Amino acid sequence: MDRQPGISRDKRLSDEGLARLENQLERGSQISDAVLSQWIRRYGDAAREVIRRYGRYSEALEPE
């Protein structure tokens, strides 16, 4: 993966970002509920699906 400074918001909100989330959950990283909630806020249903797959989803993660 080629990382460059100043990557646009659109680039960050890509499938690459969701793959990063999935890799972290797959490795068993202890991601806080607050951070999972941020993923849901940014990525919506796609993030919910990934988080559910790893048994970490709850209604408490929904952004207010």
C-alpha positions as CSV (number, residue, x, y, z in Angstrom):
1,M,0.0,0.0,0.0
2,D,1.4,3.4,-1.1
3,R,1.0,6.0,1.7
4,Q,1.4,9.6,0.9
5,P,0.9,12.7,3.0
6,G,-2.2,14.7,2.3
7,I,-4.5,11.9,1.2
8,S,-7.9,13.2,0.5
9,R,-10.9,12.3,2.7
10,D,-12.5,10.4,-0.3
11,K,-9.3,8.2,-0.4
12,R,-9.5,7.5,3.3
13,L,-13.2,6.5,3.1
14,S,-12.4,3.7,0.7
15,D,-12.6,-0.1,0.7
16,E,-9.0,0.1,1.9
17,G,-10.2,1.6,5.2
18,L,-12.7,-1.1,5.7
19,A,-10.1,-3.7,5.0
20,R,-7.9,-2.1,7.7
21,L,-10.8,-2.4,10.2
22,E,-11.4,-6.0,9.3
23,N,-7.7,-6.8,9.6
24,Q,-7.6,-5.3,13.1
25,L,-10.7,-7.2,14.2
26,E,-9.4,-10.4,12.7
27,R,-6.1,-10.0,14.7
28,G,-8.1,-9.6,17.9
29,S,-7.1,-6.0,18.4
30,Q,-8.9,-4.4,21.4
31,I,-10.7,-1.6,19.6
32,S,-12.7,0.5,22.0
33,D,-16.5,1.0,21.5
34,A,-15.9,4.7,20.9
35,V,-13.6,3.9,18.0
36,L,-16.0,1.3,16.5
37,S,-18.7,3.9,16.8
38,Q,-16.5,6.3,14.7
39,W,-16.1,3.6,12.1
40,I,-19.9,3.3,11.9
41,R,-20.3,7.1,11.6
42,R,-17.9,7.2,8.7
43,Y,-18.7,4.0,6.8
44,G,-22.3,3.3,7.8
45,D,-23.7,-0.2,6.9
46,A,-20.4,-1.5,5.5
47,A,-18.7,-1.0,8.9
48,R,-21.7,-2.4,10.8
49,E,-21.4,-5.6,8.7
50,V,-17.7,-6.0,9.4
51,I,-18.2,-5.3,13.1
52,R,-21.1,-7.8,13.3
53,R,-18.9,-10.5,11.6
54,Y,-16.6,-10.3,14.5
55,G,-19.2,-10.3,17.2
56,R,-18.5,-6.7,18.4
57,Y,-21.7,-5.0,17.2
58,S,-24.3,-3.6,19.7
59,E,-26.8,-0.8,19.6
60,A,-24.6,1.1,21.9
61,L,-22.2,1.7,19.0
62,E,-24.7,3.7,17.1
63,P,-23.8,7.3,16.8
64,E,-26.1,9.8,18.5
